[in-house]
Amino acid sequence: MPTIGWVILIIALFLIFFFSSVKVVRTKYCYVVERIGQFHRVLEPGVHLIIPFIDNIRAKVNMQERILDVPPQDVITKDNVRIKIDSVVFFEVFDAKMCTYNVQNYQAAIMYSVLTNLRDVIGSMTLDEVFSSREIINSKLTTVLDQITDNYGVKIKRVEIKDIIPPAEITQAMEKQMKAERDKRAMILEAEGVRESEIAKAEGYKQALIKRAEGEKQQKILQAEGQAQAIEMVARAQANAIAYVNRAIKESGTDAVVLAMRQIEAAIEIAKNPANKVYIPTDAFKNLGTLIGASELIKTNENVNNQDKSA
């Protein structure tokens, strides 16, 4: 009976020793192992054996990227305005040994480093620059914190400003300014609409005037062309008549008679005005008999021509 008890005890001790020596490390975790109080090694994800009661798991380090929410912090800007800054830090551990032995609490160290450097960065900027340069603030904080936490075995991925809370009076002034900007934009848009409408009306009126002027121009051109054609036809008729008379005179040899007729016509036109005094030379009617004879000759020629045409 005592022998069975010893066997059970030995088996129990063996099982305890076995399960104490086998360590399974999950993905994205690392175990820091100490041997007799001193750093021994870091266990990566997988199955590992340690010596029970000699090796000790000092820390189980999460190697995932994590988020550290920094509480709102009061800071003063360059132009002496007190504001609250709410920020968040994204980080991950890249060295389990360093984050275990180089700092007691690396998350607290990150938080205090954020608060300290946030005061420095915001203190070098005015309130307007803080509102308009959020990306610049994030970049500066990320660079500075990454250099500080590198000794902790921690990599700062990025720092983001979640919210910037100014004092109540500043908030009210900003709201009034935003309202004024909105009203200004509305007035500008309304003025632009009126201007576009007036431009469209003026353009339509201009096009109407242009079309009307083009129509009047075309009408005048057509009228001028018609008058020119009429004048041309009259001129041609007169030219034909003159040519016919000249031909008849030349054929009858009565050039002097024609000249006498022109003199008489001119004298008649002058005499029509009662204010004119007409002096007729004594030789002006010497060719009157010749003129009468020429007239009879022209009539005779016209009658002959008419008879020829009738025949």
C-alpha positions as CSV (number, residue, x, y, z in Angstrom):
1,M,0.0,0.0,0.0
2,P,2.8,2.5,0.8
3,T,4.4,1.6,-2.5
4,I,1.2,2.6,-4.5
5,G,1.2,5.9,-2.6
6,W,4.8,6.7,-3.6
7,V,4.0,5.8,-7.2
8,I,1.0,8.2,-7.2
9,L,3.1,10.9,-5.6
10,I,5.8,10.5,-8.2
11,I,3.3,10.6,-11.1
12,A,1.7,13.7,-9.6
13,L,5.1,15.5,-9.2
14,F,6.0,14.5,-12.8
15,L,2.8,15.9,-14.2
16,I,3.2,19.1,-12.2
17,F,6.8,19.4,-13.4
18,F,5.8,18.7,-17.0
19,F,3.0,21.2,-17.2
20,S,5.1,23.8,-15.4
21,S,7.9,23.4,-17.9
22,V,5.7,23.7,-21.1
23,K,4.8,27.2,-22.1
24,V,2.6,28.0,-25.2
25,V,3.1,31.6,-26.4
26,R,0.2,33.0,-28.4
27,T,0.6,35.0,-31.7
28,K,1.6,38.7,-31.2
29,Y,2.8,38.0,-27.7
30,C,6.3,37.6,-26.2
31,Y,7.3,36.2,-22.8
32,V,10.3,37.5,-20.9
33,V,12.0,34.6,-19.0
34,E,14.2,35.1,-16.0
35,R,16.5,32.4,-14.5
36,I,17.3,32.7,-10.9
37,G,16.3,36.3,-10.9
38,Q,18.3,37.4,-14.0
39,F,17.1,37.9,-17.6
40,H,17.5,34.7,-19.5
41,R,15.6,34.9,-22.8
42,V,12.4,36.0,-24.7
43,L,10.0,33.4,-25.8
44,E,8.5,34.0,-29.2
45,P,5.0,32.7,-30.3
46,G,5.0,28.9,-30.2
47,V,5.6,26.0,-27.7
48,H,8.6,26.3,-25.3
49,L,10.1,24.3,-22.4
50,I,11.4,26.0,-19.2
51,I,12.9,24.6,-16.0
52,P,10.2,24.8,-13.3
53,F,11.2,26.7,-10.1
54,I,14.4,27.9,-11.8
55,D,13.0,29.8,-14.8
56,N,10.3,32.4,-14.2
57,I,8.0,34.3,-16.6
58,R,8.7,37.9,-15.7
59,A,6.3,39.6,-18.2
60,K,3.9,38.7,-20.9
61,V,4.2,41.5,-23.5
62,N,1.5,42.3,-26.0
63,M,3.2,43.1,-29.4
64,Q,0.1,44.3,-31.2
65,E,-0.5,47.9,-32.2
66,R,-2.4,49.5,-29.4
67,I,-4.2,52.8,-28.7
68,L,-3.5,55.0,-25.7
69,D,-6.2,57.6,-25.1
70,V,-4.6,60.6,-23.5
71,P,-7.0,62.6,-21.3
72,P,-7.7,66.3,-22.2
73,Q,-4.8,68.5,-21.2
74,D,-4.9,72.3,-20.5
75,V,-2.3,74.1,-22.6
76,I,-1.5,77.8,-23.3
77,T,-0.9,79.0,-26.8
78,K,1.7,81.6,-27.9
79,D,-0.9,84.4,-27.8
80,N,-1.9,83.4,-24.2
81,V,-5.1,81.6,-24.8
82,R,-5.9,78.6,-22.6
83,I,-7.3,75.6,-24.5
84,K,-7.9,71.9,-23.9
85,I,-6.3,69.4,-26.2
86,D,-7.6,65.8,-26.4
87,S,-5.3,63.4,-28.2
88,V,-4.7,59.7,-28.9
89,V,-1.5,57.7,-29.4
90,F,-1.1,54.6,-31.6
91,F,2.0,52.5,-30.6
92,E,3.4,49.0,-30.6
93,V,6.2,47.2,-28.7
94,F,9.1,46.0,-30.8
95,D,11.4,44.9,-28.0
96,A,9.9,43.0,-25.1
97,K,13.1,43.0,-23.1
98,M,13.6,46.8,-23.3
99,C,10.0,47.6,-22.4
100,T,10.2,45.3,-19.4
101,Y,13.6,46.4,-18.0
102,N,14.2,50.0,-19.3
103,V,11.0,51.5,-17.8
104,Q,8.7,50.5,-15.1
105,N,5.5,51.3,-16.9
106,Y,5.9,52.2,-20.5
107,Q,2.3,53.2,-21.1
108,A,2.5,55.8,-18.3
109,A,5.8,57.0,-19.7
110,I,4.2,57.4,-23.2
111,M,1.3,59.4,-21.7
112,Y,3.5,61.8,-19.7
113,S,5.8,62.3,-22.7
114,V,2.7,63.2,-24.8
115,L,1.5,65.8,-22.2
116,T,4.9,67.4,-21.8
117,N,5.7,67.7,-25.5
118,L,2.1,68.8,-26.3
119,R,2.7,71.9,-24.1
120,D,5.9,72.7,-25.9
121,V,4.4,72.3,-29.4
122,I,1.2,74.3,-28.7
123,G,3.1,76.9,-26.7
124,S,5.0,77.8,-29.9
125,M,1.9,78.4,-31.9
126,T,-1.0,81.0,-31.9
127,L,-4.6,79.9,-31.6
128,D,-5.3,80.3,-35.3
129,E,-2.2,78.3,-36.1
130,V,-3.3,75.5,-33.8
131,F,-6.7,75.3,-35.5
132,S,-5.2,75.4,-39.0
133,S,-2.1,73.2,-38.4
134,R,-3.5,70.0,-36.8
135,E,-1.5,67.8,-39.2
136,I,1.7,69.7,-38.4
137,I,1.1,69.2,-34.6
138,N,0.5,65.5,-35.1
139,S,3.7,65.1,-37.2
140,K,5.8,67.0,-34.6
141,L,4.5,65.0,-31.7
142,T,4.9,61.7,-33.5
143,T,8.6,62.5,-34.4
144,V,9.5,63.6,-30.9
145,L,7.7,60.8,-29.0
146,D,9.2,58.2,-31.3
147,Q,12.7,59.3,-30.4
148,I,11.9,59.3,-26.7
149,T,10.1,55.9,-26.6
150,D,12.8,54.2,-28.8
151,N,14.7,53.5,-25.6
152,Y,11.6,51.8,-24.1
153,G,11.4,49.3,-27.0
154,V,8.2,51.1,-28.2
155,K,7.5,52.4,-31.7
156,I,5.1,55.4,-31.9
157,K,3.0,54.9,-35.1
158,R,1.2,58.2,-35.0
159,V,-0.3,60.8,-32.7
160,E,-3.6,62.4,-33.5
161,I,-5.4,65.4,-32.0
162,K,-9.0,64.4,-31.5
163,D,-10.4,67.7,-30.3
164,I,-9.3,71.3,-29.6
165,I,-11.6,72.9,-27.0
166,P,-11.2,76.7,-26.7
167,P,-12.7,78.8,-23.9
168,A,-16.4,79.7,-24.1
169,E,-15.9,83.3,-25.1
170,I,-13.6,82.2,-27.9
171,T,-16.2,79.6,-29.0
172,Q,-18.9,82.3,-29.2
173,A,-16.7,84.6,-31.1
174,M,-15.9,81.8,-33.6
175,E,-19.6,81.0,-34.0
176,K,-20.3,84.7,-34.8
177,Q,-17.4,84.8,-37.2
178,M,-18.7,81.6,-38.9
179,K,-22.2,83.0,-39.1
180,A,-20.8,86.2,-40.7
181,E,-18.8,84.2,-43.2
182,R,-21.9,82.2,-44.1
183,D,-24.0,85.4,-44.5
184,K,-21.2,86.9,-46.6
185,R,-21.1,83.9,-48.9
186,A,-24.9,83.9,-49.3
187,M,-24.8,87.6,-50.2
188,I,-22.0,87.0,-52.7
189,L,-23.9,84.1,-54.3
190,E,-27.0,86.2,-54.5
191,A,-25.1,89.1,-56.1
192,E,-23.5,86.7,-58.5
193,G,-26.9,85.3,-59.5
194,V,-28.3,88.8,-60.1
195,R,-25.2,89.7,-62.1
196,E,-25.5,86.6,-64.2
197,S,-29.2,87.3,-64.8
198,E,-28.4,91.0,-65.8
199,I,-25.6,89.8,-68.1
200,A,-27.9,87.3,-69.8
201,K,-30.6,90.0,-70.3
202,A,-28.1,92.4,-71.7
203,E,-26.7,89.8,-73.9
204,G,-30.1,88.9,-75.2
205,Y,-30.9,92.6,-75.8
206,K,-27.6,93.0,-77.6
207,Q,-28.2,90.0,-79.8
208,A,-31.7,91.4,-80.6
209,L,-30.2,94.8,-81.6
210,I,-27.6,93.0,-83.7
211,K,-30.3,91.0,-85.5
212,R,-32.4,94.0,-86.0
213,A,-29.5,96.1,-87.4
214,E,-28.6,93.2,-89.7
215,G,-32.1,93.1,-91.0
216,E,-32.2,96.8,-91.5
217,K,-28.9,96.7,-93.2
218,Q,-30.0,93.9,-95.5
219,Q,-33.2,95.8,-96.3
220,K,-31.2,99.0,-97.1
221,I,-28.9,96.9,-99.3
222,L,-31.8,95.4,-101.2
223,Q,-33.4,98.8,-101.6
224,A,-30.1,100.3,-102.8
225,E,-29.6,97.5,-105.2
226,G,-33.2,98.0,-106.5
227,Q,-32.7,101.7,-106.9
228,A,-29.3,101.1,-108.6
229,Q,-30.9,98.7,-111.0
230,A,-33.7,101.2,-111.7
231,I,-31.3,104.1,-112.2
232,E,-29.2,101.8,-114.4
233,M,-32.3,100.9,-116.5
234,V,-33.3,104.6,-116.8
235,A,-29.7,105.5,-117.8
236,R,-29.7,102.8,-120.3
237,A,-33.0,104.0,-121.8
238,Q,-31.7,107.6,-121.9
239,A,-28.5,106.5,-123.4
240,N,-30.4,104.5,-126.1
241,A,-32.6,107.6,-126.8
242,I,-29.6,109.9,-127.0
243,A,-27.8,107.5,-129.2
244,Y,-30.9,107.3,-131.4
245,V,-31.2,111.1,-131.6
246,N,-27.5,111.5,-132.3
247,R,-27.7,108.9,-135.0
248,A,-30.7,110.6,-136.5
249,I,-29.0,114.0,-136.4
250,K,-25.8,112.8,-137.9
251,E,-27.7,111.1,-140.6
252,S,-29.6,114.3,-141.4
253,G,-26.6,116.6,-140.9
254,T,-28.4,119.0,-138.5
255,D,-25.8,119.4,-135.6
256,A,-26.2,123.2,-135.7
257,V,-30.0,122.7,-135.3
258,V,-29.5,120.6,-132.2
259,L,-27.2,123.3,-130.7
260,A,-29.9,125.9,-131.4
261,M,-32.5,123.7,-129.7
262,R,-30.4,123.4,-126.6
263,Q,-29.9,127.2,-126.5
264,I,-33.6,127.7,-126.6
265,E,-34.3,125.1,-123.9
266,A,-31.7,126.8,-121.6
267,A,-33.2,130.2,-122.2
268,I,-36.7,128.9,-121.4
269,E,-35.5,127.4,-118.1
270,I,-33.8,130.7,-117.1
271,A,-36.8,132.7,-118.0
272,K,-39.1,130.6,-115.7
273,N,-37.7,132.5,-112.7
274,P,-39.3,136.0,-112.5
275,A,-36.3,137.3,-110.6
276,N,-34.0,136.7,-113.6
277,K,-33.5,139.2,-116.3
278,V,-32.7,137.5,-119.7
279,Y,-30.7,139.2,-122.4
280,I,-31.0,137.4,-125.7
281,P,-28.4,138.2,-128.4
282,T,-29.7,139.3,-131.8
283,D,-28.2,136.3,-133.5
284,A,-29.7,133.8,-131.1
285,F,-32.6,133.1,-133.5
286,K,-30.8,133.2,-136.8
287,N,-31.1,129.4,-137.0
288,L,-34.7,129.3,-136.1
289,G,-35.8,128.5,-139.6
290,T,-33.2,125.8,-139.8
291,L,-34.4,124.4,-136.5
292,I,-37.9,124.2,-137.8
293,G,-36.7,122.4,-140.9
294,A,-34.7,120.0,-138.9
295,S,-37.7,119.3,-136.7
296,E,-39.7,118.5,-139.8
297,L,-36.9,116.3,-141.1
298,I,-36.7,114.3,-137.8
299,K,-40.5,113.7,-137.8
300,T,-40.3,112.6,-141.4
301,N,-37.5,110.1,-140.5
302,E,-39.5,108.8,-137.5
303,N,-42.6,108.2,-139.7
304,V,-40.5,106.3,-142.2
305,N,-38.9,104.2,-139.5
306,N,-42.4,103.4,-138.1
307,Q,-43.7,102.4,-141.5
308,D,-40.7,100.2,-142.0
309,K,-41.3,98.5,-138.6
310,S,-45.0,98.1,-139.5
311,A,-44.1,96.5,-142.8
